[in-house]
Structure formats: structure tokens, C-alpha cells
């Protein structure tokens, strides 16, 4: 600020003179100004110094500044200090009074200029004064600190004295209390040992005894059988096992071990009693409604599994279940018979009593379904989830303990169904008039009997009941077909009926037999061997086929006596062939088919013989063939009247005419055969014999001993000209010749 004032004091003319007098040395003020102006004010130290000056000489109100300036000027004069420049340049200014007076007189001077001047003049003094004041304050503060340190030193001395005294007393006390400390140490060690033993005993008791909650879970009636009860029971069983392991050691049976075993035995006994009561209660509640299928709760399943450790209790509990299920199934069966299902659907079974097969089938199907549901229920109850058997496969009874229990329970549960089922089936079977219906019912009963044998065993009461009913049905059925067979034998053939087809009574009888065979074939399981197949239907075939064949044979014989013109042989072949065609589709009729086929073969041979004679007579070779057969030894054939050359010529002419007729390829008698293969077979067999007869006649004629003149000419005059091979060709028997 002072430099700026000085620059304003220099006139323009003077600065101009200075600038012109360049050879002269520059003015110190200019140098000072250049130095100040060229100085950098950006560094932190300079800025901090300027901030300090600004705080030291901060401007105040005008009056305060004026008074301060006046007081400062006066102080300066009184002190008589020389005005020293901040930069060390001494400069005498004798105008402080003038400046103050001018300010007092109202001379207008800027506050900034006044502060700058004052700072230039009094900076060193002000700084020194400030430093001195700070030093005095430091000295005063350090004096107080020194006093406090002296006081602290006195207190430390007193504390040292007290500590020495306490140390002395402590040393004396340690000497006096050494025995007590030793005793306290031994007690501490004993307490640690006791704590260890206490923890061991606590762990032992927690492992080998039941807590109060666990005892309550076993013995209390308020705690239901559930997870809490089973957990307590498992712990009691584990305690017994662990205790037995410990008692196998060197010490042997200890009192604690025996006490633990006795206590756990009591708890387990209470637990099994509680399980028995729970199971008995649940079993009494099972199946009280009409639905026989039940869901087994996991708690009940687990209770039954644990109760198997007490077979006597489980047997007693299962007795309640058996009684409950027996009553439930009987009630459900009677409802199904008389009331039907909920809301009337399905309808009552007895509404179908007019249809015996459906009636018996519905009852047996209901029983089978009830047994399947009972089996599923018992498997769930005993937790049996093993390998599933194939449908229809034989169940292995008694393979496991569970299978034994289930077999007994199922037998007892369905025992009550045997009475109503037996009465209704017996009434139905005895009231039937149709043998085929009776056989269907018997076969149905046999199927369910086999099913029950594989499901609940052969010793079950229901199985034995079905065996009894099956035997009754078959006995009634066999009685019916025997009666039918006897009545069939009493029916004569119609004498006025000239046809050779099977009679109507045989057709009806064979139709009934066909239906029986269809029923039997549908009832086969597919795993029977040949002997079983034959034996299952052998009696029925004997009682059905034998009377039919006997009736045909005896009836045909009687009719032949009264009607000699009637063709008995064709009738028998037609009837037997029809019976054979009825039996042929079924493999289990092989034995009876062989019997019928044997009879057919006999009748075919008989018919061949008859047809051969007829053909031989029609062809004109009968007489000469008879002559060949009946002549005496060494008697010439030509000397016999029937074989004389003229008769032979006539016979050959007739034979030639017959060869040109339709009798060679067709027989009016054989056309009545219903089986075309028999027609062909009989006719060809007869023609073959005729050809052989003609061949023999030719051979006899050609023999010299028979004394025929010009035998070749005689034979060659008519077809086949004495050529047997040609005759075979005419008959169409080339293959037979070959």
C-alpha cells in the first residue's frame, strides 16, 4: 500500500524524465516496485502470511479506526520510536500529526490506505508485541503446570509408601495363608473331578434311562400312539440292547444293569399293552360302513409291526379285526344282494335271478372283488410290498409270517359269505332244466374255485365251499346229460324219412355239445398239458358222443329192417362225419375224434365193398367175376355157363357201354354223401377194384388152360380192348397205377 502511495506521489513529468535518463541507475523505489510486482503470490507460505496480516489489521468502524489511529500516533510519539520500513529502508516522515489531524479534520482518506500505512509503520512492533503476549501466556500456563506437577509428585510419593506397606502386608499374608491356598487348590481339583463324574453320570442316565416325558408318552393314556410314543419305545429298546452289550463285559451282571433291564422291561410291557389297546380299538372301528375298502394309517401300520414282537397280543388284536371284517363283509354282501349300491346303483344282484348265469357270476364276482380289496387292505396293514405276482399265478402261502397272518385273516373275513352263497347257488343249479346252462354255471364255479385256491389257498373255507358247489353243479350236469343220452337212445328214426342226412335230434344234440366245447375252450388258462386238456372234457364227450353214435347205429339198423331200400351206410357216414366236424375244431377232442374216425373208416370200407358190388353189377362184370372166383380147380373157365365165349362177349359189350356212361365219374348213390372227399374216395376205391377185376378176367381169358379160342380177338373186340392200362386211364387212376 505504501508503494502504491509513493507511485501516485510521483508526477507524470518526473516519470517521463526518469524514462528519458536511461543511462542513470534506476530509482530504488522502481526496483522495489518491480520486485513487488514480479513476486509470485501463489505459494502457500505467501498466502498464509497475507492471511495473517489481514487478520492482524482487519478494518473496523470509522470512529474506531480514527481513534485507534490517533491513539497509535500518540503512542508512537510518546515512545519516540523511529519509523522503520518493513524492508529495512529508513525513511523519515514527520507527518503523523498531520495525517491524524487531517483525518480528525475530516480529510477524506481511504480506510485501506490508512491500514496499509499503519501496518508499514508498526508491523515489527505489533508482531513483537503479539509474540511477547503469547510468551507471557505460555509462561503463565507452564507455571500452573509446574505447580500441578509438584502436587502430583507429592501424591506419587505417598502412593509409593502405601504400596510398599501393602506389599509387606501381602507377603506376610501369603506366608500366613499358604495352607489355606493349598487346601483351596485341592478342593478345586476335587470339584473338577466331581464335575467330570457328574457329567458322566448325567450322560449315563440320559442314555440308559427314560426322561419324564418319555415315560409319560409310554404310560399315559393322554398321549396318543404316534411319533412321540414310538420314539420313546425305540429308546427303551435301545437301552436294553446297550445294557446287554455292557453286561457282556468282564464285570458280568451288575446291579445297575439288572435294574435297567427290569425298568425297561416294565416300560416296554406298558408300551405293548398300549399298542394292543390302540390296535384293538382301531380294529373295532374298521369297516363299520358299507364300503369294505379301508385306508390304513401309518401309525396303525407301525403299531402292528411292533406288536408282532408279542404274538399273543397281536393274535388277540387280530381276532377283533377278524370279527369286524367278517361282519362287515357279510353285511355288505347282503346289501349288494338285496339293496344294491348307494343310490340304487349298481342294482341289487337278486334282480337278475331270472338269468342264472349272470346271477351266479355277479355273486362270485362280488366275492372275488371283496377278497381282492381285503388282500390289499391286509398288505397295507402288515406293510407287505414285495414282488408282485402275475395275474393268475399261484400264491405261496406261509412263505413268510405275514403271508400266514394274511391267509388266516382273509379266510376268517370271507367265512361269513359261504352260507348265503351256498344256499343261492344250490337253488340256482338245482332249478335248471338246460344242461348247457348247468355246464356254464359249473364251469364258472370251477374257474372261481381255481382262482380262490390260488388266492386264499386250498384249505380256506370259501375254497372248500366252491369245491362243494362245483362238484354239485357237475354232478347235476352229468346227470342231465346222462338223462339226455338215455332219452336220445329211446328216440327212433323216422321210418317215413327217406333222406340220409343226420336227423334233427342229432343236430340239436351236437349243437349242445358244440356250445359245451366252446365254454370249455374259453375256460382254459393256456398252460395245460395234453393230458389235462383231454381229461377235462373226456367224461362229457363220452356221455354226449357215445349215445349219439349208438343211437345212429341202432336206429339205422332198425330202420333198415323196416325200409330195406333205405341207404343205411350213407346215413351212418353222413351222421358220423357231422359229429366229426363238430369235434374237429377243438384239440381236446382228439381221443374221441379218433374213435369216431375209426368208426367212419369201418363204414367207408363197408360202403366201398357195397359200391364195388354195385358198380361191378352195373358194368356187367359181376357174373364172370363170380365165375372166376367160384370155379373148381383145373376146370376150364370157358366151360362154365356164365363164362362161355358168348356170355363173355355179352359181358364185355355191356362193360364197354358202361364205360361210356356217367357211372364212371359219378355215382348217384354216393352223391348223397355230405362229405365230397368220401364220395371221391369210395368211388375211386370201387373203380380200382373193378379195374383189378377186369385185369384178372383178362388174365384168365388169356390162359390156355381156360380153352378160349382167339382170346385176344375176343378181348379186343370191346373197350378197353383188353388193355388194363387204358382202363386205368379211363378211370382217372394213373397215379394209383404209377
C-alpha positions in Angstrom: 0.0 0.0 0.0 2.9 2.4 0.8 4.4 1.6 -2.5 1.3 2.4 -4.3 1.0 5.7 -2.5 4.5 6.6 -3.5 3.8 5.8 -7.1 0.8 8.2 -7.0 3.0 10.9 -5.5 5.4 10.9 -8.5 4.2 13.2 -11.1 4.0 12.4 -14.7 6.7 14.7 -15.7 9.1 13.1 -13.3 8.3 9.6 -14.6 8.9 10.9 -18.1 12.3 12.4 -17.0 13.3 9.1 -15.5 12.4 7.2 -18.6 14.5 9.5 -20.7 17.5 9.4 -18.5 18.2 5.7 -19.2 21.9 5.8 -18.6 21.3 6.7 -15.0 20.8 4.0 -12.4 17.1 3.1 -11.7 15.4 4.5 -8.7 15.3 2.1 -5.7 11.6 2.7 -5.5 11.2 1.4 -9.1 13.3 -1.5 -8.3 11.2 -2.1 -5.3 8.0 -1.8 -7.2 9.4 -4.1 -10.0 10.3 -6.6 -7.3 7.0 -6.5 -5.6 5.1 -6.7 -8.9 7.1 -9.5 -10.2 6.8 -11.5 -7.0 4.5 -14.6 -7.1 1.8 -14.7 -4.6 0.6 -18.2 -5.5 2.7 -20.2 -3.0 1.1 -21.3 0.3 3.6 -19.5 2.6 2.9 -16.1 1.0 -0.9 -16.7 1.1 -0.6 -17.7 4.8 1.4 -14.6 5.6 -1.1 -12.3 3.8 -4.0 -14.0 5.7 -2.2 -13.4 9.0 -1.7 -9.7 8.1 -5.3 -9.4 7.1 -6.4 -10.8 10.5 -3.9 -8.6 12.4 -5.0 -5.4 10.6 -8.6 -6.0 9.9 -10.6 -2.8 9.3 -13.2 -1.7 11.8 -15.8 1.1 12.1 -14.6 4.6 11.1 -14.6 6.1 14.6 -12.8 3.2 16.0 -10.2 3.4 13.2 -9.7 7.1 13.7 -9.4 6.9 17.4 -7.1 3.9 17.1 -5.0 5.9 14.6 -4.9 8.9 16.8 -4.0 6.8 19.8 -1.4 4.9 17.8 0.1 8.2 16.6 0.3 9.5 20.1 1.8 6.3 21.4 4.3 6.5 18.7 5.3 9.9 19.6 5.4 9.1 23.3 7.6 6.1 22.7 9.8 8.0 20.4 10.5 5.0 18.2 11.9 5.7 14.8 9.9 4.8 11.8 11.5 1.8 10.2 10.4 0.4 6.9 9.3 -3.1 6.6 12.1 -3.8 4.1 14.7 -2.1 6.2 14.7 1.3 4.2 14.8 4.1 6.6 12.5 6.8 5.7 11.8 9.8 7.9 8.3 11.0 7.8 7.4 13.8 10.0 3.8 13.9 9.2 2.0 11.6 11.6 0.4 14.5 13.4 -0.5 16.0 10.0 -2.2 12.8 8.9 -4.0 12.4 12.1 -5.0 16.0 12.1 -6.2 15.8 8.6 -8.3 12.7 9.5 -9.6 14.4 12.5 -10.3 17.5 10.5 -12.4 15.4 8.1 -9.8 14.8 5.4 -11.0 12.1 3.3 -8.6 9.2 3.2 -9.5 5.7 2.3 -9.5 3.2 5.1 -7.3 0.8 3.1 -4.6 3.4 2.8 -4.7 4.2 6.5 -4.4 0.5 7.4 -1.5 0.0 4.9 0.4 2.9 6.3 -0.2 1.8 9.8 0.9 -1.7 9.0 4.0 -0.5 7.4 4.9 1.6 10.2 4.0 -0.7 13.2 4.4 -4.2 11.7 7.5 -5.2 13.6 6.4 -3.7 16.8 3.0 -5.3 16.6 4.5 -8.7 15.8 6.9 -8.5 18.7 4.1 -7.3 21.0 2.0 -10.3 19.9 4.9 -12.6 20.5 5.6 -11.2 23.8 2.0 -11.5 24.8 2.0 -15.2 23.7 5.2 -15.9 25.6 3.7 -14.4 28.7 0.6 -16.6 28.3 2.9 -19.7 27.8 4.9 -18.8 30.9 1.7 -18.4 33.0 0.4 -21.8 31.7 3.7 -23.6 32.4 3.8 -22.1 35.8 0.4 -23.6 36.6 1.6 -26.9 35.1 4.7 -26.9 37.3 2.6 -26.4 40.4 0.4 -29.3 39.4 3.4 -31.5 38.7 4.8 -30.7 42.2 1.5 -31.7 43.7 1.4 -34.9 41.6 5.0 -35.7 42.8 3.8 -35.5 46.3 0.9 -37.8 45.7 3.2 -40.3 43.9 5.5 -40.4 46.9 2.6 -41.1 49.2 1.3 -43.8 46.9 4.8 -45.4 46.8 4.8 -45.5 50.6 1.3 -47.1 50.7 2.3 -49.7 48.0 5.4 -50.7 50.0 3.2 -51.1 53.0 0.7 -53.2 51.1 3.4 -55.3 49.6 4.8 -56.0 53.0 1.3 -56.9 54.3 0.6 -59.1 51.3 3.9 -61.0 51.8 3.1 -61.6 55.4 -0.5 -62.6 54.5 0.8 -65.1 51.9 3.0 -66.7 54.4 0.1 -66.9 56.9 -2.4 -68.3 54.2 -0.3 -70.8 52.4 -2.0 -73.8 54.0 -5.4 -72.3 53.1 -4.3 -71.8 49.5 -3.1 -75.4 49.3 -6.4 -76.6 50.7 -8.3 -74.4 48.2 -6.3 -75.9 45.3 -7.1 -79.5 46.4 -10.8 -78.6 46.8 -10.7 -77.1 43.3 -9.2 -80.3 41.8 -11.8 -82.3 43.7 -14.6 -80.1 42.3 -13.3 -80.6 38.8 -13.3 -84.4 39.4 -16.8 -84.3 40.8 -17.9 -82.2 37.8 -16.5 -84.8 35.4 -18.1 -87.6 37.3 -21.4 -85.7 37.4 -21.3 -85.2 33.6 -20.5 -88.9 33.1 -23.4 -89.8 35.3 -25.7 -87.4 33.6 -24.8 -88.8 30.2 -25.2 -92.4 31.5 -28.6 -91.6 32.9 -29.7 -89.8 29.7 -28.6 -92.8 27.7 -29.8 -95.6 29.9 -33.0 -94.1 31.5 -36.1 -92.6 30.1 -37.0 -89.0 30.7 -40.2 -88.0 32.4 -41.8 -87.0 29.0 -40.8 -90.3 27.5 -42.2 -92.3 30.4 -45.4 -90.2 30.1 -45.6 -91.0 26.4 -45.4 -94.7 27.1 -47.7 -95.0 30.1 -50.1 -92.0 29.9 -53.5 -92.5 28.2 -53.5 -88.8 27.3 -50.6 -89.3 24.9 -51.8 -90.9 21.6 -49.9 -93.6 19.8 -47.7 -91.6 17.4 -44.2 -90.5 16.7 -43.6 -89.4 20.2 -44.7 -92.8 21.6 -42.7 -94.7 19.0 -39.6 -92.6 19.7 -39.8 -93.4 23.5 -40.4 -97.1 22.7 -37.3 -97.2 20.4 -35.2 -95.6 23.1 -36.3 -98.1 25.7 -35.4 -101.0 23.3 -32.1 -99.4 22.5 -31.4 -99.0 26.2 -31.9 -102.8 26.7 -29.7 -103.6 23.8 -26.9 -101.3 25.0 -27.3 -102.6 28.6 -26.9 -106.2 27.4 -23.8 -105.2 25.5 -22.3 -103.7 28.6 -23.2 -106.7 30.8 -21.2 -109.0 28.4 -18.0 -107.4 29.8 -15.7 -108.7 32.4 -17.8 -107.4 35.3 -20.7 -109.5 34.2 -24.2 -108.8 35.5 -24.2 -105.7 37.7 -27.0 -104.5 39.9 -27.3 -101.3 37.8 -27.6 -103.3 34.6 -30.2 -105.6 36.1 -32.1 -102.7 37.4 -32.0 -101.0 34.0 -33.2 -104.2 32.3 -36.0 -104.6 34.8 -37.1 -100.9 34.4 -37.0 -101.0 30.5 -38.9 -104.4 30.5 -41.6 -102.8 32.6 -41.8 -99.8 30.2 -41.8 -102.0 27.1 -44.6 -104.1 28.6 -46.7 -101.0 29.2 -45.9 -99.9 25.7 -47.1 -103.2 24.2 -50.2 -103.1 26.3 -50.9 -99.6 25.0 -50.3 -100.8 21.4 -52.7 -103.7 22.0 -55.4 -101.4 23.3 -54.8 -99.0 20.4 -55.0 -101.7 17.7 -58.0 -103.4 19.3 -59.8 -100.0 19.3 -58.9 -99.3 15.7 -59.8 -102.8 14.5 -63.3 -102.5 16.1 -63.8 -99.3 14.2 -62.8 -100.6 10.8 -65.3 -101.2 8.1 -68.4 -100.1 10.1 -69.8 -98.6 6.9 -70.9 -100.3 3.7 -67.5 -99.8 2.0 -65.2 -102.7 2.6 -62.1 -100.9 1.3 -60.1 -99.2 4.0 -57.1 -97.0 4.3 -54.5 -97.9 7.0 -53.0 -95.0 8.9 -49.1 -95.1 9.2 -49.4 -95.1 13.0 -51.6 -98.3 12.9 -49.2 -99.9 10.4 -46.3 -99.2 12.7 -48.2 -100.4 15.8 -48.9 -103.7 14.1 -45.3 -104.1 13.1 -44.1 -103.5 16.7 -46.9 -105.7 18.1 -45.5 -108.7 16.2 -42.9 -108.9 18.9 -45.7 -110.1 21.2 -47.5 -112.7 19.0 -50.1 -113.4 21.7 -51.2 -109.8 21.9 -51.2 -109.5 18.1 -53.3 -112.6 17.8 -55.8 -111.3 20.3 -56.0 -107.9 18.5 -56.4 -109.6 15.1 -59.3 -111.6 16.5 -61.1 -108.3 16.9 -60.2 -107.4 13.3 -61.4 -110.8 12.0 -64.8 -110.5 13.7 -65.2 -106.9 12.5 -64.3 -107.7 8.9 -66.4 -110.8 8.8 -69.5 -108.9 10.0 -68.7 -106.0 7.6 -68.3 -108.2 4.5 -71.4 -110.2 5.3 -73.5 -107.0 5.7 -72.0 -105.6 2.5 -72.8 -108.8 0.6 -76.4 -108.9 1.8 -76.8 -105.3 0.9 -75.4 -106.0 -2.6 -77.8 -108.8 -3.0 -80.9 -107.0 -1.8 -80.3 -103.3 -1.7 -77.6 -102.6 -4.3 -75.1 -99.8 -4.2 -75.5 -96.2 -2.9 -78.5 -94.6 -4.6 -79.5 -98.0 -6.1 -76.5 -98.3 -8.4 -75.4 -100.9 -9.1 -78.7 -102.6 -8.9 -79.3 -105.4 -6.5 -77.9 -108.7 -7.7 -81.1 -110.7 -6.9 -82.9 -108.6 -9.6 -81.0 -110.8 -12.1 -82.1 -114.1 -10.5 -84.1 -114.9 -13.7 -80.7 -115.1 -15.5 -78.9 -117.9 -13.7 -75.5 -117.4 -15.3 -75.4 -113.7 -14.6 -76.9 -114.2 -11.1 -74.2 -116.7 -10.1 -71.5 -114.7 -11.9 -72.4 -111.4 -10.2 -72.3 -113.1 -6.7 -68.9 -114.7 -7.4 -67.5 -111.5 -8.9 -68.6 -109.6 -5.9 -66.9 -112.1 -3.6 -63.7 -112.1 -5.7 -63.6 -108.3 -5.6 -64.2 -108.2 -1.9 -61.3 -110.7 -1.4 -59.0 -108.6 -3.6 -59.9 -105.5 -1.6 -59.3 -107.4 1.6 -56.0 -108.6 0.4 -54.9 -105.1 -0.5 -56.0 -103.9 3.0 -54.1 -106.6 4.8 -51.0 -105.9 2.7 -51.2 -102.3 3.7 -51.8 -103.3 7.3 -48.7 -105.6 7.5 -46.6 -103.4 5.3 -46.0 -106.1 2.7 -44.7 -104.5 -0.5 -42.8 -107.3 -2.1 -42.6 -108.5 -5.7 -45.9 -108.5 -7.4 -47.2 -111.9 -8.7 -48.5 -112.3 -12.1 -52.3 -112.4 -12.6 -53.5 -116.0 -12.1 -50.1 -117.1 -10.7 -50.2 -119.4 -7.6 -49.6 -117.5 -4.4 -47.1 -119.0 -2.0 -48.9 -119.3 1.4 -46.9 -119.5 4.5 -43.7 -118.3 2.8 -43.4 -115.6 5.4 -45.0 -114.9 8.7 -47.0 -112.0 7.2 -48.4 -114.3 4.5 -49.6 -116.7 7.2 -51.4 -113.9 9.1 -53.0 -112.6 5.9 -54.2 -116.0 4.9 -55.9 -116.7 8.2 -57.5 -113.2 8.3 -58.8 -113.5 4.7 -60.2 -116.9 5.4 -61.9 -115.7 8.5 -63.2 -112.5 6.9 -65.0 -114.3 4.0 -66.1 -117.2 6.1 -69.5 -115.5 6.7 -70.1 -115.3 2.9 -70.1 -119.0 2.5 -73.6 -119.7 3.9 -75.6 -117.2 1.8 -73.5 -118.0 -1.3 -74.0 -121.8 -0.9 -77.8 -121.6 -0.5 -78.3 -119.3 -3.5 -76.0 -121.2 -5.8 -77.5 -124.6 -4.9 -81.0 -123.3 -5.5 -80.0 -121.9 -8.9 -78.2 -125.0 -10.0 -81.0 -127.4 -9.0 -83.6 -125.3 -10.7 -82.0 -125.5 -14.1 -83.5 -127.6 -16.9 -80.9 -126.9 -19.6 -77.8 -129.0 -19.4 -75.7 -126.3 -21.2 -76.8 -123.7 -18.6 -75.9 -126.1 -15.8 -72.5 -126.7 -17.5 -71.8 -123.0 -17.9 -72.6 -122.5 -14.2 -70.4 -125.5 -13.2 -67.6 -124.2 -15.4 -67.9 -120.7 -13.9 -67.8 -122.2 -10.4 -64.7 -124.2 -11.4 -63.0 -121.1 -12.6 -63.6 -119.2 -9.4 -62.7 -122.3 -7.3 -59.3 -122.4 -9.1 -58.9 -118.6 -8.6 -59.7 -118.9 -4.9 -57.2 -121.8 -4.5 -54.5 -119.6 -5.9 -55.7 -116.5 -3.9 -56.6 -117.7 -0.4 -55.4 -121.3 -0.5 -56.9 -124.7 -0.8 -57.7 -125.0 2.9 -59.8 -121.9 3.1 -63.4 -122.4 3.9 -64.6 -120.4 0.9 -62.4 -122.5 -1.4 -63.9 -125.7 0.0 -67.4 -124.2 -0.4 -66.7 -123.5 -4.0 -65.3 -127.0 -4.4 -68.5 -128.4 -3.0 -70.7 -126.2 -5.2 -68.6 -127.1 -8.3 -68.9 -130.8 -7.5 -72.7 -130.4 -7.1 -73.0 -128.5 -10.3 -71.0 -131.0 -12.2 -72.9 -133.9 -10.7 -76.2 -132.3 -11.7 -74.8 -131.6 -15.1 -73.6 -135.1 -15.7 -76.9 -136.4 -14.5 -78.6 -134.1 -17.0 -76.5 -135.2 -20.0 -76.8 -138.9 -19.0 -80.5 -138.5 -18.9 -80.3 -136.7 -22.3 -78.2 -139.5 -23.7 -80.7 -142.2 -22.4 -83.6 -140.2 -23.9 -81.7 -139.9 -27.1 -81.4 -143.7 -27.3 -85.1 -144.1 -26.9 -85.9 -141.8 -29.9 -86.3 -144.0 -33.1 -85.6 -142.8 -36.6 -88.5 -141.7 -38.7 -89.3 -144.6 -41.0 -91.0 -142.3 -43.5 -88.0 -140.1 -43.9 -86.1 -141.3 -46.9 -83.2 -138.8 -46.5 -79.8 -139.9 -45.4 -78.8 -136.7 -43.7 -78.3 -136.5 -39.9 -81.7 -136.4 -38.0 -82.8 -133.3 -36.3 -82.4 -134.8 -32.9 -78.7 -135.4 -33.6 -78.3 -131.9 -34.9 -79.8 -130.4 -31.7 -77.7 -132.8 -29.6 -74.5 -131.8 -31.5 -75.3 -128.1 -31.1 -75.5 -128.5 -27.3 -72.2 -130.4 -27.4 -70.6 -127.6 -29.5 -71.7 -125.0 -27.0 -70.2 -127.0 -24.2 -66.9 -127.3 -26.1 -66.8 -123.6 -26.7 -67.4 -122.9 -23.0 -64.7 -125.4 -22.0 -62.3 -124.0 -24.6 -62.8 -120.4 -23.3 -62.2 -121.5 -19.7 -58.7 -122.9 -20.5 -55.8 -121.0 -19.0 -53.3 -121.9 -21.7 -50.8 -123.7 -19.5 -52.5 -127.1 -19.5 -50.7 -130.1 -21.0 -52.2 -132.5 -23.5 -53.4 -135.0 -20.8 -55.1 -132.3 -18.8 -56.8 -131.0 -21.9 -58.1 -134.5 -22.7 -59.1 -135.4 -19.2 -61.0 -132.2 -18.5 -63.6 -133.0 -21.2 -63.3 -136.7 -21.6 -66.3 -137.6 -19.5 -68.5 -135.1 -21.2 -67.6 -136.4 -24.6 -68.2 -140.0 -23.5 -71.7 -139.1 -22.2 -72.6 -136.9 -25.2 -70.9 -138.6 -28.3 -71.3 -142.2 -27.4 -75.1 -142.1 -27.0 -75.4 -140.2 -30.3 -73.3 -142.8 -32.2 -75.2 -145.7 -30.5 -78.5 -144.1 -31.4 -77.4 -143.7 -35.0 -76.2 -147.3 -35.3 -79.1 -149.0 -33.6 -81.7 -146.6 -35.2 -80.2 -147.2 -38.7 -80.3 -151.0 -38.1 -83.9 -150.8 -37.1 -84.9 -148.6 -40.0 -83.0 -150.8 -42.4 -85.1 -153.8 -41.3 -88.3 -151.9 -42.0 -87.1 -150.0 -45.0 -84.6 -152.2 -46.9 -84.3 -149.7 -49.7 -83.1 -147.1 -47.4 -79.3 -146.4 -47.7 -78.0 -147.2 -44.2 -74.3 -146.9 -45.0 -74.6 -143.4 -46.4 -76.7 -142.3 -43.5 -74.2 -143.6 -41.0 -71.3 -141.9 -42.8 -73.2 -138.6 -43.0 -74.1 -138.7 -39.3 -70.6 -139.7 -38.2 -69.0 -137.2 -40.4 -71.2 -134.5 -39.0 -70.2 -135.5 -35.5 -66.6 -135.5 -36.6 -66.9 -132.0 -38.0 -68.4 -130.8 -34.7 -65.4 -132.2 -32.7 -62.7 -131.3 -35.2 -62.1 -127.6 -34.3 -61.1 -128.4 -30.7 -57.8 -130.0 -29.8 -59.1 -131.6 -26.6 -61.4 -133.9 -28.6 -58.6 -135.8 -30.2 -59.3 -139.1 -28.5 -63.0 -139.0 -29.3 -62.2 -138.0 -32.9 -60.0 -141.0 -33.3 -62.9 -143.2 -32.1 -65.3 -141.6 -34.5 -62.8 -141.7 -37.3 -62.2 -145.4 -36.7 -65.9 -146.0 -37.0 -66.1 -143.9 -40.1 -63.2 -145.9 -41.6 -65.1 -149.1 -40.9 -68.2 -147.7 -42.5 -66.2 -146.4 -45.5 -64.8 -149.9 -46.1 -68.2 -151.4 -45.9 -69.5 -148.8 -48.3 -66.6 -149.4 -50.7 -67.5 -153.1 -50.7 -71.1 -152.4 -51.4 -70.4 -149.8 -54.0 -67.9 -152.1 -55.7 -70.5 -154.8 -56.0 -73.0 -152.3 -57.3 -70.5 -151.0 -59.9 -69.5 -154.5 -60.8 -73.1 -155.4 -61.3 -73.9 -152.3 -63.3 -70.8 -152.8 -65.5 -71.8 -156.4 -66.4 -68.7 -158.0 -64.9 -70.3 -159.4 -61.8 -71.2 -162.8 -63.3 -67.9 -163.5 -65.0 -66.0 -162.3 -61.9 -68.1 -164.7 -59.8 -67.3 -167.5 -62.2 -63.6 -166.7 -61.8 -63.9 -166.9 -58.1 -66.2 -169.9 -57.8 -64.8 -172.3 -60.5 -63.2 -175.6 -59.4 -59.6 -176.2 -59.8 -58.5 -177.5 -63.2 -61.9 -176.7 -64.6 -61.6 -174.6 -67.8 -63.3 -171.2 -67.4 -64.9 -171.4 -70.8 -66.9 -174.5 -69.8 -68.7 -172.5 -67.1 -72.0 -171.2 -68.4 -71.5 -167.7 -67.1 -68.1 -167.5 -68.8 -68.8 -169.1 -72.1 -67.5 -167.1 -75.1 -70.9 -165.8 -75.9 -71.6 -164.8 -72.4 -68.1 -163.3 -72.1 -68.7 -161.3 -75.3 -72.0 -160.0 -74.0 -70.5 -159.0 -70.7 -67.6 -157.2 -72.4 -70.0 -155.4 -74.6 -72.1 -154.3 -71.6 -68.9 -153.2 -69.8 -67.9 -151.2 -72.8 -71.2 -149.4 -72.8 -70.9 -148.8 -69.1 -67.5 -147.1 -69.7 -69.2 -144.7 -72.0 -71.8 -143.7 -69.3 -71.7 -141.3 -66.4 -71.3 -144.1 -63.8 -67.5 -144.0 -64.4 -67.2 -140.5 -63.0 -70.3 -140.2 -60.8 -72.4 -142.3 -58.6 -76.0 -141.3 -57.8 -75.8 -143.2 -54.5 -72.6 -141.6 -53.4 -73.9 -138.1 -54.3 -75.9 -138.3 -51.1 -72.7 -138.2 -49.0 -72.3 -134.8 -47.4 -68.5 -135.1 -47.4 -67.3 -134.9 -51.0 -63.9 -136.4 -50.2 -65.7 -139.6 -49.0 -67.6 -139.7 -52.3 -64.4 -139.5 -54.3 -62.6 -141.9 -52.1 -65.3 -144.6 -52.1 -65.9 -144.3 -55.8 -62.2 -144.4 -56.8 -61.7 -147.4 -54.5 -64.6 -149.2 -56.1 -63.2 -148.4 -59.6 -59.8 -149.5 -58.6 -61.2 -152.9 -57.6 -63.3 -153.0 -60.8 -60.1 -152.4 -62.8 -58.3 -155.2 -60.9 -61.2 -157.5 -61.5 -61.1 -156.7 -65.3 -57.4 -157.3 -65.2 -57.9 -160.7 -63.7 -60.6 -161.6 -66.2 -58.2 -160.7 -69.0 -55.5 -162.8 -67.4 -57.9 -165.8 -67.0 -59.2 -165.5 -70.6 -55.6 -165.4 -72.0 -54.6 -168.5 -70.1 -54.5 -171.6 -72.4 -55.9 -173.8 -69.7 -59.2 -172.0 -69.9 -59.6 -173.0 -73.6 -60.7 -169.7 -75.2 -60.2 -169.6 -78.9 -58.8 -166.3 -80.2 -58.7 -164.9 -76.7 -57.0 -161.7 -77.9 -59.6 -161.1 -80.5 -62.4 -161.7 -78.0 -61.0 -159.2 -75.6 -60.0 -156.7 -78.2 -63.5 -156.5 -79.7 -64.8 -154.1 -76.9 -63.3 -151.3 -75.0 -60.9 -151.2 -73.3 -59.7 -153.9 -75.8 -58.1 -156.0 -73.1 -55.7 -153.2 -72.2 -55.7 -152.7 -68.4 -53.6 -149.5 -68.6 -56.1 -147.9 -70.8 -58.8 -148.8 -68.3 -56.8 -147.1 -65.5 -56.6 -144.0 -67.7 -60.4 -144.1 -68.3 -61.0 -144.3 -64.6 -58.5 -141.5 -63.9 -56.3 -143.7 -61.7 -53.0 -143.1 -63.4 -51.3 -142.0 -60.2 -52.6 -145.1 -58.4 -51.1 -147.2 -61.2 -47.8 -145.4 -61.0 
